Amino acid sequence: MEAAVLAYSETEKKYGTLSLPAACAFPERKRILEDLLSRQFPTPPCPDLDRWMERINADQTSLVFVGAYAGNAASILGHTFLRFTNSKREAQGREGIDLLSHSVGYTAHTNPNDGKIAYTIKGLTGAYPGFYDIEPYYMKVGLYNNAESRDLWDVKLSLSPQETERMVRLVWEYSFNAQIAYYFIGKNCSYRLLKLIEIVRPDLHVSDSFLFEVLPAESVRVLIEAGLTETDWKFRASIRRRLNAKLELLSSDQRNLFEEAKTSIQAVQQIEDPTLIDALLDYWLYENYKANADLPLEKRDLMEAVFPRAASVKGTSLFRQTDEDIRKSGQLEPPFAGHKPRWIEVGAGRDHDRTSAEFSARLGVHPLWSNSPGYRDISAIEYLGLDYQFREGFRDLWNVLIVQARTLEEFFARPRSSSWGFDMRVTNDCHFCDGETAQFQMSGSYGIASKSDQWLFAVLPDVELGVWNENGTQGFAAPGIRSIGKWGHGRFVLFLEGSAHWWKSERLEKIESRIGYEYSKQGSIFLKFRERAAMASLVQFF
């Protein structure tokens, strides 16, 4: 503190990357120190800071949650960043006015020459420096909403204009004058944003809620539970979701013309329908972002043919759905409004006419058999878990889950998407092995799925691998097929998963079904059936 008092007491010495007086380089720390010591330090002119504050011109703060994107189960974990807004400007209600606000994120400065192993190790151990970066909001929208086609949930924080101003000054300090070790799991983007909020609200201690990992969705949840958010969350649909909403409105004839215009410039030039041209504009915007603005020449010519045609077509598109309309029609909710990420399950029943009991636990995040509305548009990812089965008269079975991920995408829509999954575990349950030796197993699957708001069905060709050490290293590679079915309505869910694998002359079949009722957002009861076993179980998320 003595060094800080000395630095703020003089105005000639320069600090930070911009070589400014301490009062200009660290203005918010100066204010905090003045409050603590009940004294005033000299206030030199700070033209750079003044221009920066004037350009941002914010009196409100939002926390923006970035949802999952197609084809990547890990994106269920999400991402968060802050958005600084001006209430008078946004009250004008003009479309796109929010894009002119500013966003703040905390990102790791990685080394592009690092391989995947080095990247993972450094990220987990804090070897990468982290920085707060501020940029126009439209750049975040371009990256997440368009390029990655992810929904955005804007949650307004209950901060006063004065608290927002203090946070902006903090971002000035950190952006230009500080770097902090970045940890992918613990002290990550969401954790650092929570710490930023805690500085302007010293009585708030939400970051203490996390012992190990900080999941972005949970960082939003703790702010909601602390009463620091307003209830009117703002939803911004991804470009892919907007495109699908428009395609659903097209008639059969319009859909045929749409498919033809995707591959024929002549067909584009004959379009007179403003709704059809509107859908084509979004289609090529989506394709161009997906290709990182590097479409093949033939596709680029097709895209560029749409723009002049759109300018010449008379009339107005019949598509009138707002983002909120899209959210309501899809019954979409963010993960932080759904179940919590960890869960335990206990059950008891009969197995081959004998008593059996089971216990399961997961550190995260979402099982496929859950029908929580916060995850309705997402597949599944589970990690760091334990399953234990006691069966009277049989040896106990255990399974240590490392990770299981499944991405199940609609195959029969445009654009087509395949489905895939994988898992890794250590277990003593092996049909293709002799003895009871623990072994490492992993599997990978790739296939197709179809789904609606209430049901899902998937067929995935699959390969299961196992390695163990018993009288030397042994292993198996069993090809097979996996099928998944799910139906959910309100609080009820029906889930069925079956698989068959072949190795040498043996075949292993597994079938498990669940009928469940969600009695609360964090709790469900199930009837489970597996081969000749029946069991009742209770699931609690926490």
C-alpha positions, -999 to 999 in steps of 0.1 A, spaced: 0 0 0 29 23 7 41 20 -29 5 28 -42 3 59 -19 36 71 -32 27 65 -68 -6 84 -65 10 112 -46 31 122 -76 21 130 -112 55 130 -130 63 93 -129 48 71 -157 33 37 -154 18 10 -176 20 3 -213 7 38 -222 32 55 -199 6 75 -179 6 89 -144 -6 64 -118 -39 82 -114 -45 78 -152 -32 43 -155 -51 29 -125 -80 53 -118 -103 28 -101 -76 17 -77 -70 54 -68 -107 58 -60 -107 26 -38 -76 37 -20 -90 72 -14 -121 56 2 -100 34 24 -77 61 36 -102 89 36 -79 112 17 -76 127 -18 -46 123 -41 -37 147 -69 -58 143 -101 -37 151 -132 -53 155 -166 -61 121 -182 -71 128 -218 -66 92 -230 -88 78 -203 -114 105 -208 -117 98 -245 -119 61 -239 -147 65 -213 -166 88 -236 -164 64 -265 -178 35 -244 -204 58 -227 -220 30 -207 -244 31 -177 -256 -5 -178 -239 -39 -177 -251 -73 -190 -235 -107 -188 -239 -126 -221 -240 -164 -221 -229 -181 -254 -248 -213 -260 -238 -245 -276 -232 -249 -313 -239 -278 -336 -214 -306 -340 -195 -300 -307 -208 -315 -275 -181 -297 -255 -197 -264 -263 -224 -273 -239 -201 -258 -213 -207 -224 -230 -188 -191 -226 -195 -157 -210 -186 -121 -216 -197 -87 -204 -216 -61 -224 -215 -24 -216 -246 -5 -228 -261 30 -228 -297 28 -216 -308 60 -235 -294 47 -268 -309 13 -265 -342 27 -254 -346 41 -289 -355 6 -300 -339 8 -334 -330 -26 -348 -293 -34 -344 -286 -5 -320 -273 -29 -295 -245 -39 -319 -229 -5 -312 -223 -13 -275 -190 -27 -262 -182 -62 -250 -155 -74 -226 -141 -109 -224 -112 -126 -206 -91 -147 -230 -60 -167 -229 -30 -156 -251 -20 -190 -265 10 -199 -285 -1 -210 -321 30 -232 -323 19 -254 -293 6 -288 -301 -26 -302 -286 -9 -319 -257 11 -287 -248 -20 -266 -253 -39 -288 -228 -11 -290 -202 -5 -252 -203 -41 -244 -202 -47 -266 -171 -16 -254 -153 -20 -216 -159 10 -213 -182 -9 -190 -206 -13 -154 -197 -49 -141 -197 -61 -106 -207 -93 -86 -205 -101 -74 -240 -127 -49 -251 -142 -46 -285 -175 -36 -302 -204 -60 -295 -209 -66 -332 -176 -84 -334 -187 -109 -307 -220 -113 -326 -201 -120 -358 -179 -146 -341 -204 -165 -319 -238 -158 -334 -228 -160 -370 -194 -177 -375 -200 -204 -349 -239 -202 -351 -244 -201 -314 -274 -185 -295 -267 -156 -272 -285 -150 -239 -281 -114 -226 -287 -112 -189 -289 -76 -175 -271 -71 -142 -286 -50 -114 -257 -26 -113 -261 11 -109 -247 36 -135 -220 44 -110 -210 7 -106 -210 3 -143 -186 33 -147 -163 18 -120 -163 -15 -139 -154 2 -172 -125 20 -154 -113 -14 -141 -114 -28 -176 -92 1 -187 -67 -8 -160 -66 -45 -168 -67 -41 -205 -36 -20 -208 -17 -27 -176 -21 -63 -164 -21 -100 -173 -32 -128 -151 -26 -166 -154 -54 -183 -173 -67 -217 -162 -91 -234 -185 -111 -252 -158 -108 -230 -126 -97 -194 -130 -111 -191 -165 -131 -165 -184 -162 -168 -162 -143 -167 -130 -124 -136 -139 -156 -118 -149 -172 -127 -115 -141 -113 -98 -146 -81 -118 -182 -78 -106 -171 -85 -70 -147 -55 -71 -175 -31 -78 -198 -50 -53 -174 -57 -24 -202 -74 -4 -207 -100 -31 -188 -133 -29 -202 -154 -57 -168 -167 -68 -166 -186 -35 -193 -209 -47 -169 -227 -69 -143 -251 -54 -128 -267 -85 -142 -259 -120 -161 -228 -130 -187 -236 -156 -199 -205 -176 -236 -214 -172 -231 -218 -134 -215 -184 -132 -247 -169 -145 -268 -191 -122 -250 -178 -90 -255 -142 -101 -292 -149 -105 -294 -166 -71 -276 -137 -56 -303 -113 -69 -279 -95 -91 -298 -99 -124 -330 -87 -139 -356 -111 -152 -360 -100 -188 -333 -121 -205 -327 -111 -241 -323 -139 -266 -304 -136 -299 -310 -165 -322 -280 -179 -341 -278 -175 -379 -285 -212 -383 -315 -211 -361 -329 -181 -380 -323 -198 -413 -341 -230 -401 -370 -208 -389 -373 -193 -424 -371 -226 -442 -399 -240 -420 -422 -213 -434 -415 -222 -470 -441 -242 -489 -432 -273 -509 -429 -253 -541 -409 -226 -524 -386 -252 -509 -380 -267 -544 -371 -233 -558 -348 -227 -529 -329 -259 -535 -326 -251 -572 -314 -215 -565 -286 -229 -543 -270 -244 -573 -281 -223 -603 -275 -186 -610 -302 -187 -637 -327 -199 -610 -316 -170 -588 -322 -145 -615 -357 -157 -620 -368 -153 -584 -396 -129 -577 -406 -140 -542 -392 -117 -515 -396 -144 -488 -376 -169 -509 -348 -143 -515 -348 -135 -478 -341 -172 -470 -314 -174 -497 -296 -143 -482 -295 -160 -448 -284 -193 -464 -254 -177 -481 -245 -157 -450 -245 -189 -430 -224 -208 -456 -199 -179 -460 -193 -177 -422 -190 -215 -420 -163 -213 -447 -145 -185 -430 -153 -162 -459 -134 -185 -483 -161 -201 -504 -151 -220 -535 -153 -199 -566 -185 -216 -579 -203 -210 -546 -190 -175 -543 -205 -167 -577 -238 -181 -566 -238 -160 -534 -229 -128 -552 -257 -134 -577 -282 -133 -548 -273 -97 -537 -284 -78 -569 -314 -100 -572 -324 -91 -537 -322 -54 -545 -344 -58 -575 -372 -80 -561 -402 -60 -550 -423 -66 -520 -415 -76 -484 -406 -110 -470 -434 -127 -451 -409 -138 -424 -419 -116 -394 -406 -137 -365 -385 -119 -339 -358 -136 -319 -382 -139 -290 -408 -156 -313 -381 -181 -324 -373 -188 -287 -409 -193 -277 -417 -216 -307 -387 -237 -300 -394 -237 -262 -358 -227 -257 -342 -220 -223 -306 -214 -214 -287 -241 -195 -285 -218 -164 -323 -221 -162 -321 -259 -163 -307 -285 -139 -274 -280 -121 -243 -297 -135 -236 -324 -109 -258 -353 -100 -261 -385 -80 -285 -414 -86 -294 -442 -62 -316 -471 -70 -327 -505 -59 -346 -534 -75 -345 -570 -87 -319 -585 -110 -324 -622 -121 -348 -626 -91 -322 -613 -67 -318 -580 -49 -297 -554 -66 -287 -518 -59 -269 -491 -79 -251 -458 -72 -240 -433 -99 -224 -399 -96 -212 -373 -121 -192 -341 -118 -209 -328 -150 -228 -318 -170 -258 -332 -188 -270 -368 -194 -290 -376 -225 -319 -391 -205 -326 -358 -188 -355 -337 -203 -345 -305 -186 -358 -275 -207 -325 -257 -203 -308 -284 -223 -335 -292 -248 -316 -281 -278 -283 -297 -267 -270 -332 -269 -250 -346 -239 -216 -346 -222 -208 -364 -189 -174 -365 -172 -156 -377 -141 -181 -401 -127 -186 -434 -109 -211 -462 -114 -213 -491 -88 -237 -521 -90 -243 -545 -62 -260 -577 -73 -269 -605 -48 -251 -637 -58 -229 -620 -84 -197 -600 -83 -200 -563 -79 -195 -542 -111 -179 -507 -112 -172 -482 -138 -151 -450 -136 -162 -427 -163 -136 -403 -177 -157 -386 -203 -187 -394 -225 -199 -370 -252 -227 -372 -278 -237 -348 -304 -270 -358 -321 -280 -335 -349 -310 -336 -373 -298 -354 -404 -329 -348 -426 -328 -310 -424 -309 -285 -445 -280 -283 -441 -275 -320 -433 -255 -328 -401 -242 -362 -389 -241 -374 -353 -213 -388 -333 -202 -398 -299 -173 -412 -278 -165 -423 -243 -136 -434 -222 -137 -453 -189 -120 -478 -166 -141 -507 -156 -142 -543 -144 -173 -551 -165 -161 -568 -197 -180 -594 -217 -151 -601 -240 -125 -607 -212 -116 -636 -189 -113 -629 -152 -121 -597 -133 -92 -575 -143 -98 -538 -145 -94 -525 -180 -95 -493 -200 -123 -491 -225 -132 -465 -251 -157 -463 -280 -165 -441 -309 -197 -439 -330 -208 -420 -361 -242 -420 -377 -275 -402 -382 -303 -388 -360 -337 -372 -363 -354 -352 -337 -382 -328 -329 -392 -308 -298 -405 -339 -281 -387 -369 -296 -352 -381 -307 -340 -412 -326 -304 -420 -335 -286 -450 -352 -249 -449 -347 -224 -476 -361 -200 -480 -333 -166 -495 -324 -157 -505 -288 -120 -510 -278 -107 -525 -246 -72 -530 -232 -61 -549 -200 -31 -566 -185 -36 -602 -175 -7 -625 -183 5 -598 -207 -13 -570 -225 -46 -581 -241 -73 -563 -260 -103 -564 -282 -118 -542 -310 -156 -550 -313 -176 -534 -341 -212 -529 -335 -242 -506 -337 -259 -483 -311 -295 -470 -312 -310 -443 -290 -346 -432 -286 -361 -405 -265 -395 -390 -260 -402 -361 -236 -434 -342 -228 -436 -318 -199 -422 -334 -168 -422 -370 -183 -395 -387 -203 -391 -421 -219 -355 -431 -229 -342 -462 -246 -307 -472 -256 -296 -504 -271 -263 -517 -285 -248 -548 -301 -211 -556 -305 -193 -586 -320 -159 -599 -312 -146 -632 -326 -175 -656 -321 -192 -637 -293 -219 -611 -294 -228 -586 -266 -262 -570 -265 -272 -543 -240 -306 -527 -237 -316 -502 -211 -348 -481 -208 -360 -454 -184 -394 -440 -176 -390 -408 -156 -409 -380 -140 -392 -346 -131 -407 -337 -97 -386 -305 -95 -360 -288 -117 -332 -306 -98 -349 -339 -91 -364 -369 -110 -376 -404 -102 -372 -433 -127 -382 -468 -134 -353 -485 -151 -352 -518 -170 -321 -537 -181 -323 -572 -195 -342 -591 -167 -336 -564 -141 -360 -538 -129 -352 -509 -106 -365 -477 -91 -341 -448 -88 -339 -412 -76 -318 -386 -93 -307 -354 -76 -288 -326 -94 -267 -302 -74 
